Amino acid sequence: METTKLSNGVEMPMEGFGVFQVPEAEVCEQAVCDAIAAGYRLIDTAAAYFNEEAVGAAIKKSGVPRKDLFITTKLWIQDAGYENAKKAFQTSLDKLGLDYLDLYLIHQPMNDYYGSWRAMEELYKTGKIRAIGVCNFYPERLADLCLNAEIAPMVNQVELHPFFQQPGALKTMEEFKVQPEAWGPFAEGKFGIFTNETLSAIAAKHKKTVAQVILRWNVQRGVVVIPKSVHKERIEENLNIWDFTLSDEDMAQIAKLDKGHSEIIDHSTADTAKFLNGWKIHD
Ligand SMILES: NC(=O)c1ccc[n+]([C@@H]2O[C@H](COP(=O)([O-])OP(=O)(O)OC[C@H]3O[C@@H](n4cnc5c(N)ncnc54)[C@H](OP(=O)(O)O)[C@@H]3O)[C@@H](O)[C@H]2O)c1
């Protein structure tokens, strides 16, 4: 497994395993057990996924030394602000059964995220978190945080797949030395991505699957990927991307698939802000 060195020197695996939309404890625990057995070391959960306990149980079961794992969770909007963030961090840690996190992310650029960030900077300095970052910070928000925070975010997890490639956002991340991480690397399996003609032709040429080509394309652009699956064969298939290389021509063909906008979520609208702020994870 290749790794990337974050701006603070921490090594982060280039591929991990995501568990969004797997709220059933047994299913999630089994999937994470399968993923760790297959060789994934980065696990990406969130307080808002309601499965931190299941992830924690799988980590315990795996028998893999804690230092060899890279565990990420995220702070939800409802828990934004200095005091709330500190409390929410401890709640997540307790649910995961861990005493430190590898990466803690602000889940959405909403509510008092500057207050959250100050709490995260403090936790980072005490060693409770090895790296801190954000999600869904579009260029202007990311630049603003980088310019004003004492410690700049090390990672920005955003939607990145062949239909929404975000070259401008990647440029801003490069400028501020923020590692890009792709959520929804398969566009959540929507829009016929697995039967797309261009991707299928490239996959056939390399004797790989479309899923493997998609993941390989993102890692070759320097983007960390965290595909989700609850099927063991797919979990294994998605990790088998380290024995081939896409050519410049393949990369150029895939670049043409970019629609230039997201068809999953548009963070710039009031409706999205209303929807996300309305999503409560506790009383
Ligand atoms: N920060 C954020 O705001 C944010 C937002 C969304 C997601 N995320 C993170 O990013 C992770 C990945 O994104 P995602 O879960 O939304 O979607 P995704 O990984 O793009 O796609 C998952 C979908 O693809 C299917 N799939 C997986 N591997 C496949 C394969 N080899 N062949 C065919 N189908 C396959 C899965 O089905 P099965 O499970 O049935 O196999 C599922 O329907 C999440 O789990 C989460 O950790 C973060």
The ligand as an SDF file (V2000), in Angstrom:
LIG
                    3D

 48 52  0  0  0  0  0  0  0  0999 V2000
  -17.1970   13.6290    4.0480 N   0  0  0  0  0  0  0  0  0  0  0  0
  -18.3540   13.4580    3.4500 C   0  0  0  0  0  0  0  0  0  0  0  0
  -19.1960   14.3520    3.3880 O   0  0  0  0  0  0  0  0  0  0  0  0
  -18.6450   12.1230    2.8310 C   0  0  0  0  0  0  0  0  0  0  0  0
  -19.7670   11.9460    2.0200 C   0  0  0  0  0  0  0  0  0  0  0  0
  -19.9980   10.6920    1.4570 C   0  0  0  0  0  0  0  0  0  0  0  0
  -19.1110    9.6620    1.7060 C   0  0  0  0  0  0  0  0  0  0  0  0
  -18.0110    9.8430    2.5100 N   0  0  0  0  0  0  0  0  0  0  0  0
  -17.0340    8.7460    2.7620 C   0  0  0  0  0  0  0  0  0  0  0  0
  -16.6090    8.2210    1.5080 O   0  0  0  0  0  0  0  0  0  0  0  0
  -16.8550    6.8120    1.4920 C   0  0  0  0  0  0  0  0  0  0  0  0
  -17.1320    6.3300    0.0850 C   0  0  0  0  0  0  0  0  0  0  0  0
  -18.2320    7.0000   -0.4880 O   0  0  0  0  0  0  0  0  0  0  0  0
  -19.6880    6.3760   -0.6050 P   0  0  0  0  0  0  0  0  0  0  0  0
  -19.8360    5.2780    0.3710 O   0  0  0  0  0  0  0  0  0  0  0  0
  -20.6540    7.4850   -0.5030 O   0  0  0  0  0  0  0  0  0  0  0  0
  -19.7960    5.8200   -2.0780 O   0  0  0  0  0  0  0  0  0  0  0  0
  -18.8100    5.0610   -3.1080 P   0  0  0  0  0  0  0  0  0  0  0  0
  -17.6930    4.4010   -2.4010 O   0  0  0  0  0  0  0  0  0  0  0  0
  -18.5410    6.0020   -4.2160 O   0  0  0  0  0  0  0  0  0  0  0  0
  -19.8020    3.9530   -3.7080 O   0  0  0  0  0  0  0  0  0  0  0  0
  -20.3370    2.9310   -2.9470 C   0  0  0  0  0  0  0  0  0  0  0  0
  -21.3100    2.1560   -3.8450 C   0  0  0  0  0  0  0  0  0  0  0  0
  -20.5800    1.4200   -4.8340 O   0  0  0  0  0  0  0  0  0  0  0  0
  -20.8730    0.0200   -4.7180 C   0  0  0  0  0  0  0  0  0  0  0  0
  -19.6050   -0.6880   -4.9930 N   0  0  0  0  0  0  0  0  0  0  0  0
  -18.4750   -0.6870   -4.2470 C   0  0  0  0  0  0  0  0  0  0  0  0
  -17.4970   -1.3920   -4.8350 N   0  0  0  0  0  0  0  0  0  0  0  0
  -18.0210   -1.8750   -5.9850 C   0  0  0  0  0  0  0  0  0  0  0  0
  -17.4960   -2.6940   -7.0210 C   0  0  0  0  0  0  0  0  0  0  0  0
  -16.2340   -3.1050   -6.9930 N   0  0  0  0  0  0  0  0  0  0  0  0
  -18.3060   -3.0020   -8.0540 N   0  0  0  0  0  0  0  0  0  0  0  0
  -19.5990   -2.5710   -8.1010 C   0  0  0  0  0  0  0  0  0  0  0  0
  -20.1430   -1.7960   -7.1350 N   0  0  0  0  0  0  0  0  0  0  0  0
  -19.3630   -1.4530   -6.0850 C   0  0  0  0  0  0  0  0  0  0  0  0
  -21.3700   -0.1690   -3.3030 C   0  0  0  0  0  0  0  0  0  0  0  0
  -22.2460   -1.2720   -3.2490 O   0  0  0  0  0  0  0  0  0  0  0  0
  -22.1290   -2.4390   -2.1360 P   0  0  0  0  0  0  0  0  0  0  0  0
  -21.8340   -1.8100   -0.8010 O   0  0  0  0  0  0  0  0  0  0  0  0
  -23.4690   -3.0870   -2.2030 O   0  0  0  0  0  0  0  0  0  0  0  0
  -21.0230   -3.3320   -2.6120 O   0  0  0  0  0  0  0  0  0  0  0  0
  -22.1200    1.1440   -3.0670 C   0  0  0  0  0  0  0  0  0  0  0  0
  -23.3950    1.0820   -3.6610 O   0  0  0  0  0  0  0  0  0  0  0  0
  -18.0570    6.6720    2.4500 C   0  0  0  0  0  0  0  0  0  0  0  0
  -18.2820    5.3490    2.8280 O   0  0  0  0  0  0  0  0  0  0  0  0
  -17.6330    7.5940    3.5530 C   0  0  0  0  0  0  0  0  0  0  0  0
  -16.6670    6.9610    4.3840 O   0  0  0  0  0  0  0  0  0  0  0  0
  -17.7740   11.0580    3.0680 C   0  0  0  0  0  0  0  0  0  0  0  0
  1  2  1  0
  2  3  2  0
  2  4  1  0
  4  5  1  0
  4 48  2  0
  5  6  2  0
  6  7  1  0
  7  8  2  0
  8  9  1  0
  8 48  1  0
  9 10  1  0
  9 46  1  0
 10 11  1  0
 11 12  1  0
 11 44  1  0
 12 13  1  0
 13 14  1  0
 14 15  2  0
 14 16  1  0
 14 17  1  0
 17 18  1  0
 18 19  2  0
 18 20  1  0
 18 21  1  0
 21 22  1  0
 22 23  1  0
 23 24  1  0
 23 42  1  0
 24 25  1  0
 25 26  1  0
 25 36  1  0
 26 27  1  0
 26 35  1  0
 27 28  2  0
 28 29  1  0
 29 30  1  0
 29 35  2  0
 30 31  1  0
 30 32  2  0
 32 33  1  0
 33 34  2  0
 34 35  1  0
 36 37  1  0
 36 42  1  0
 37 38  1  0
 38 39  2  0
 38 40  1  0
 38 41  1  0
 42 43  1  0
 44 45  1  0
 44 46  1  0
 46 47  1  0
M  CHG  2   8   1  16  -1
M  END
$$$$
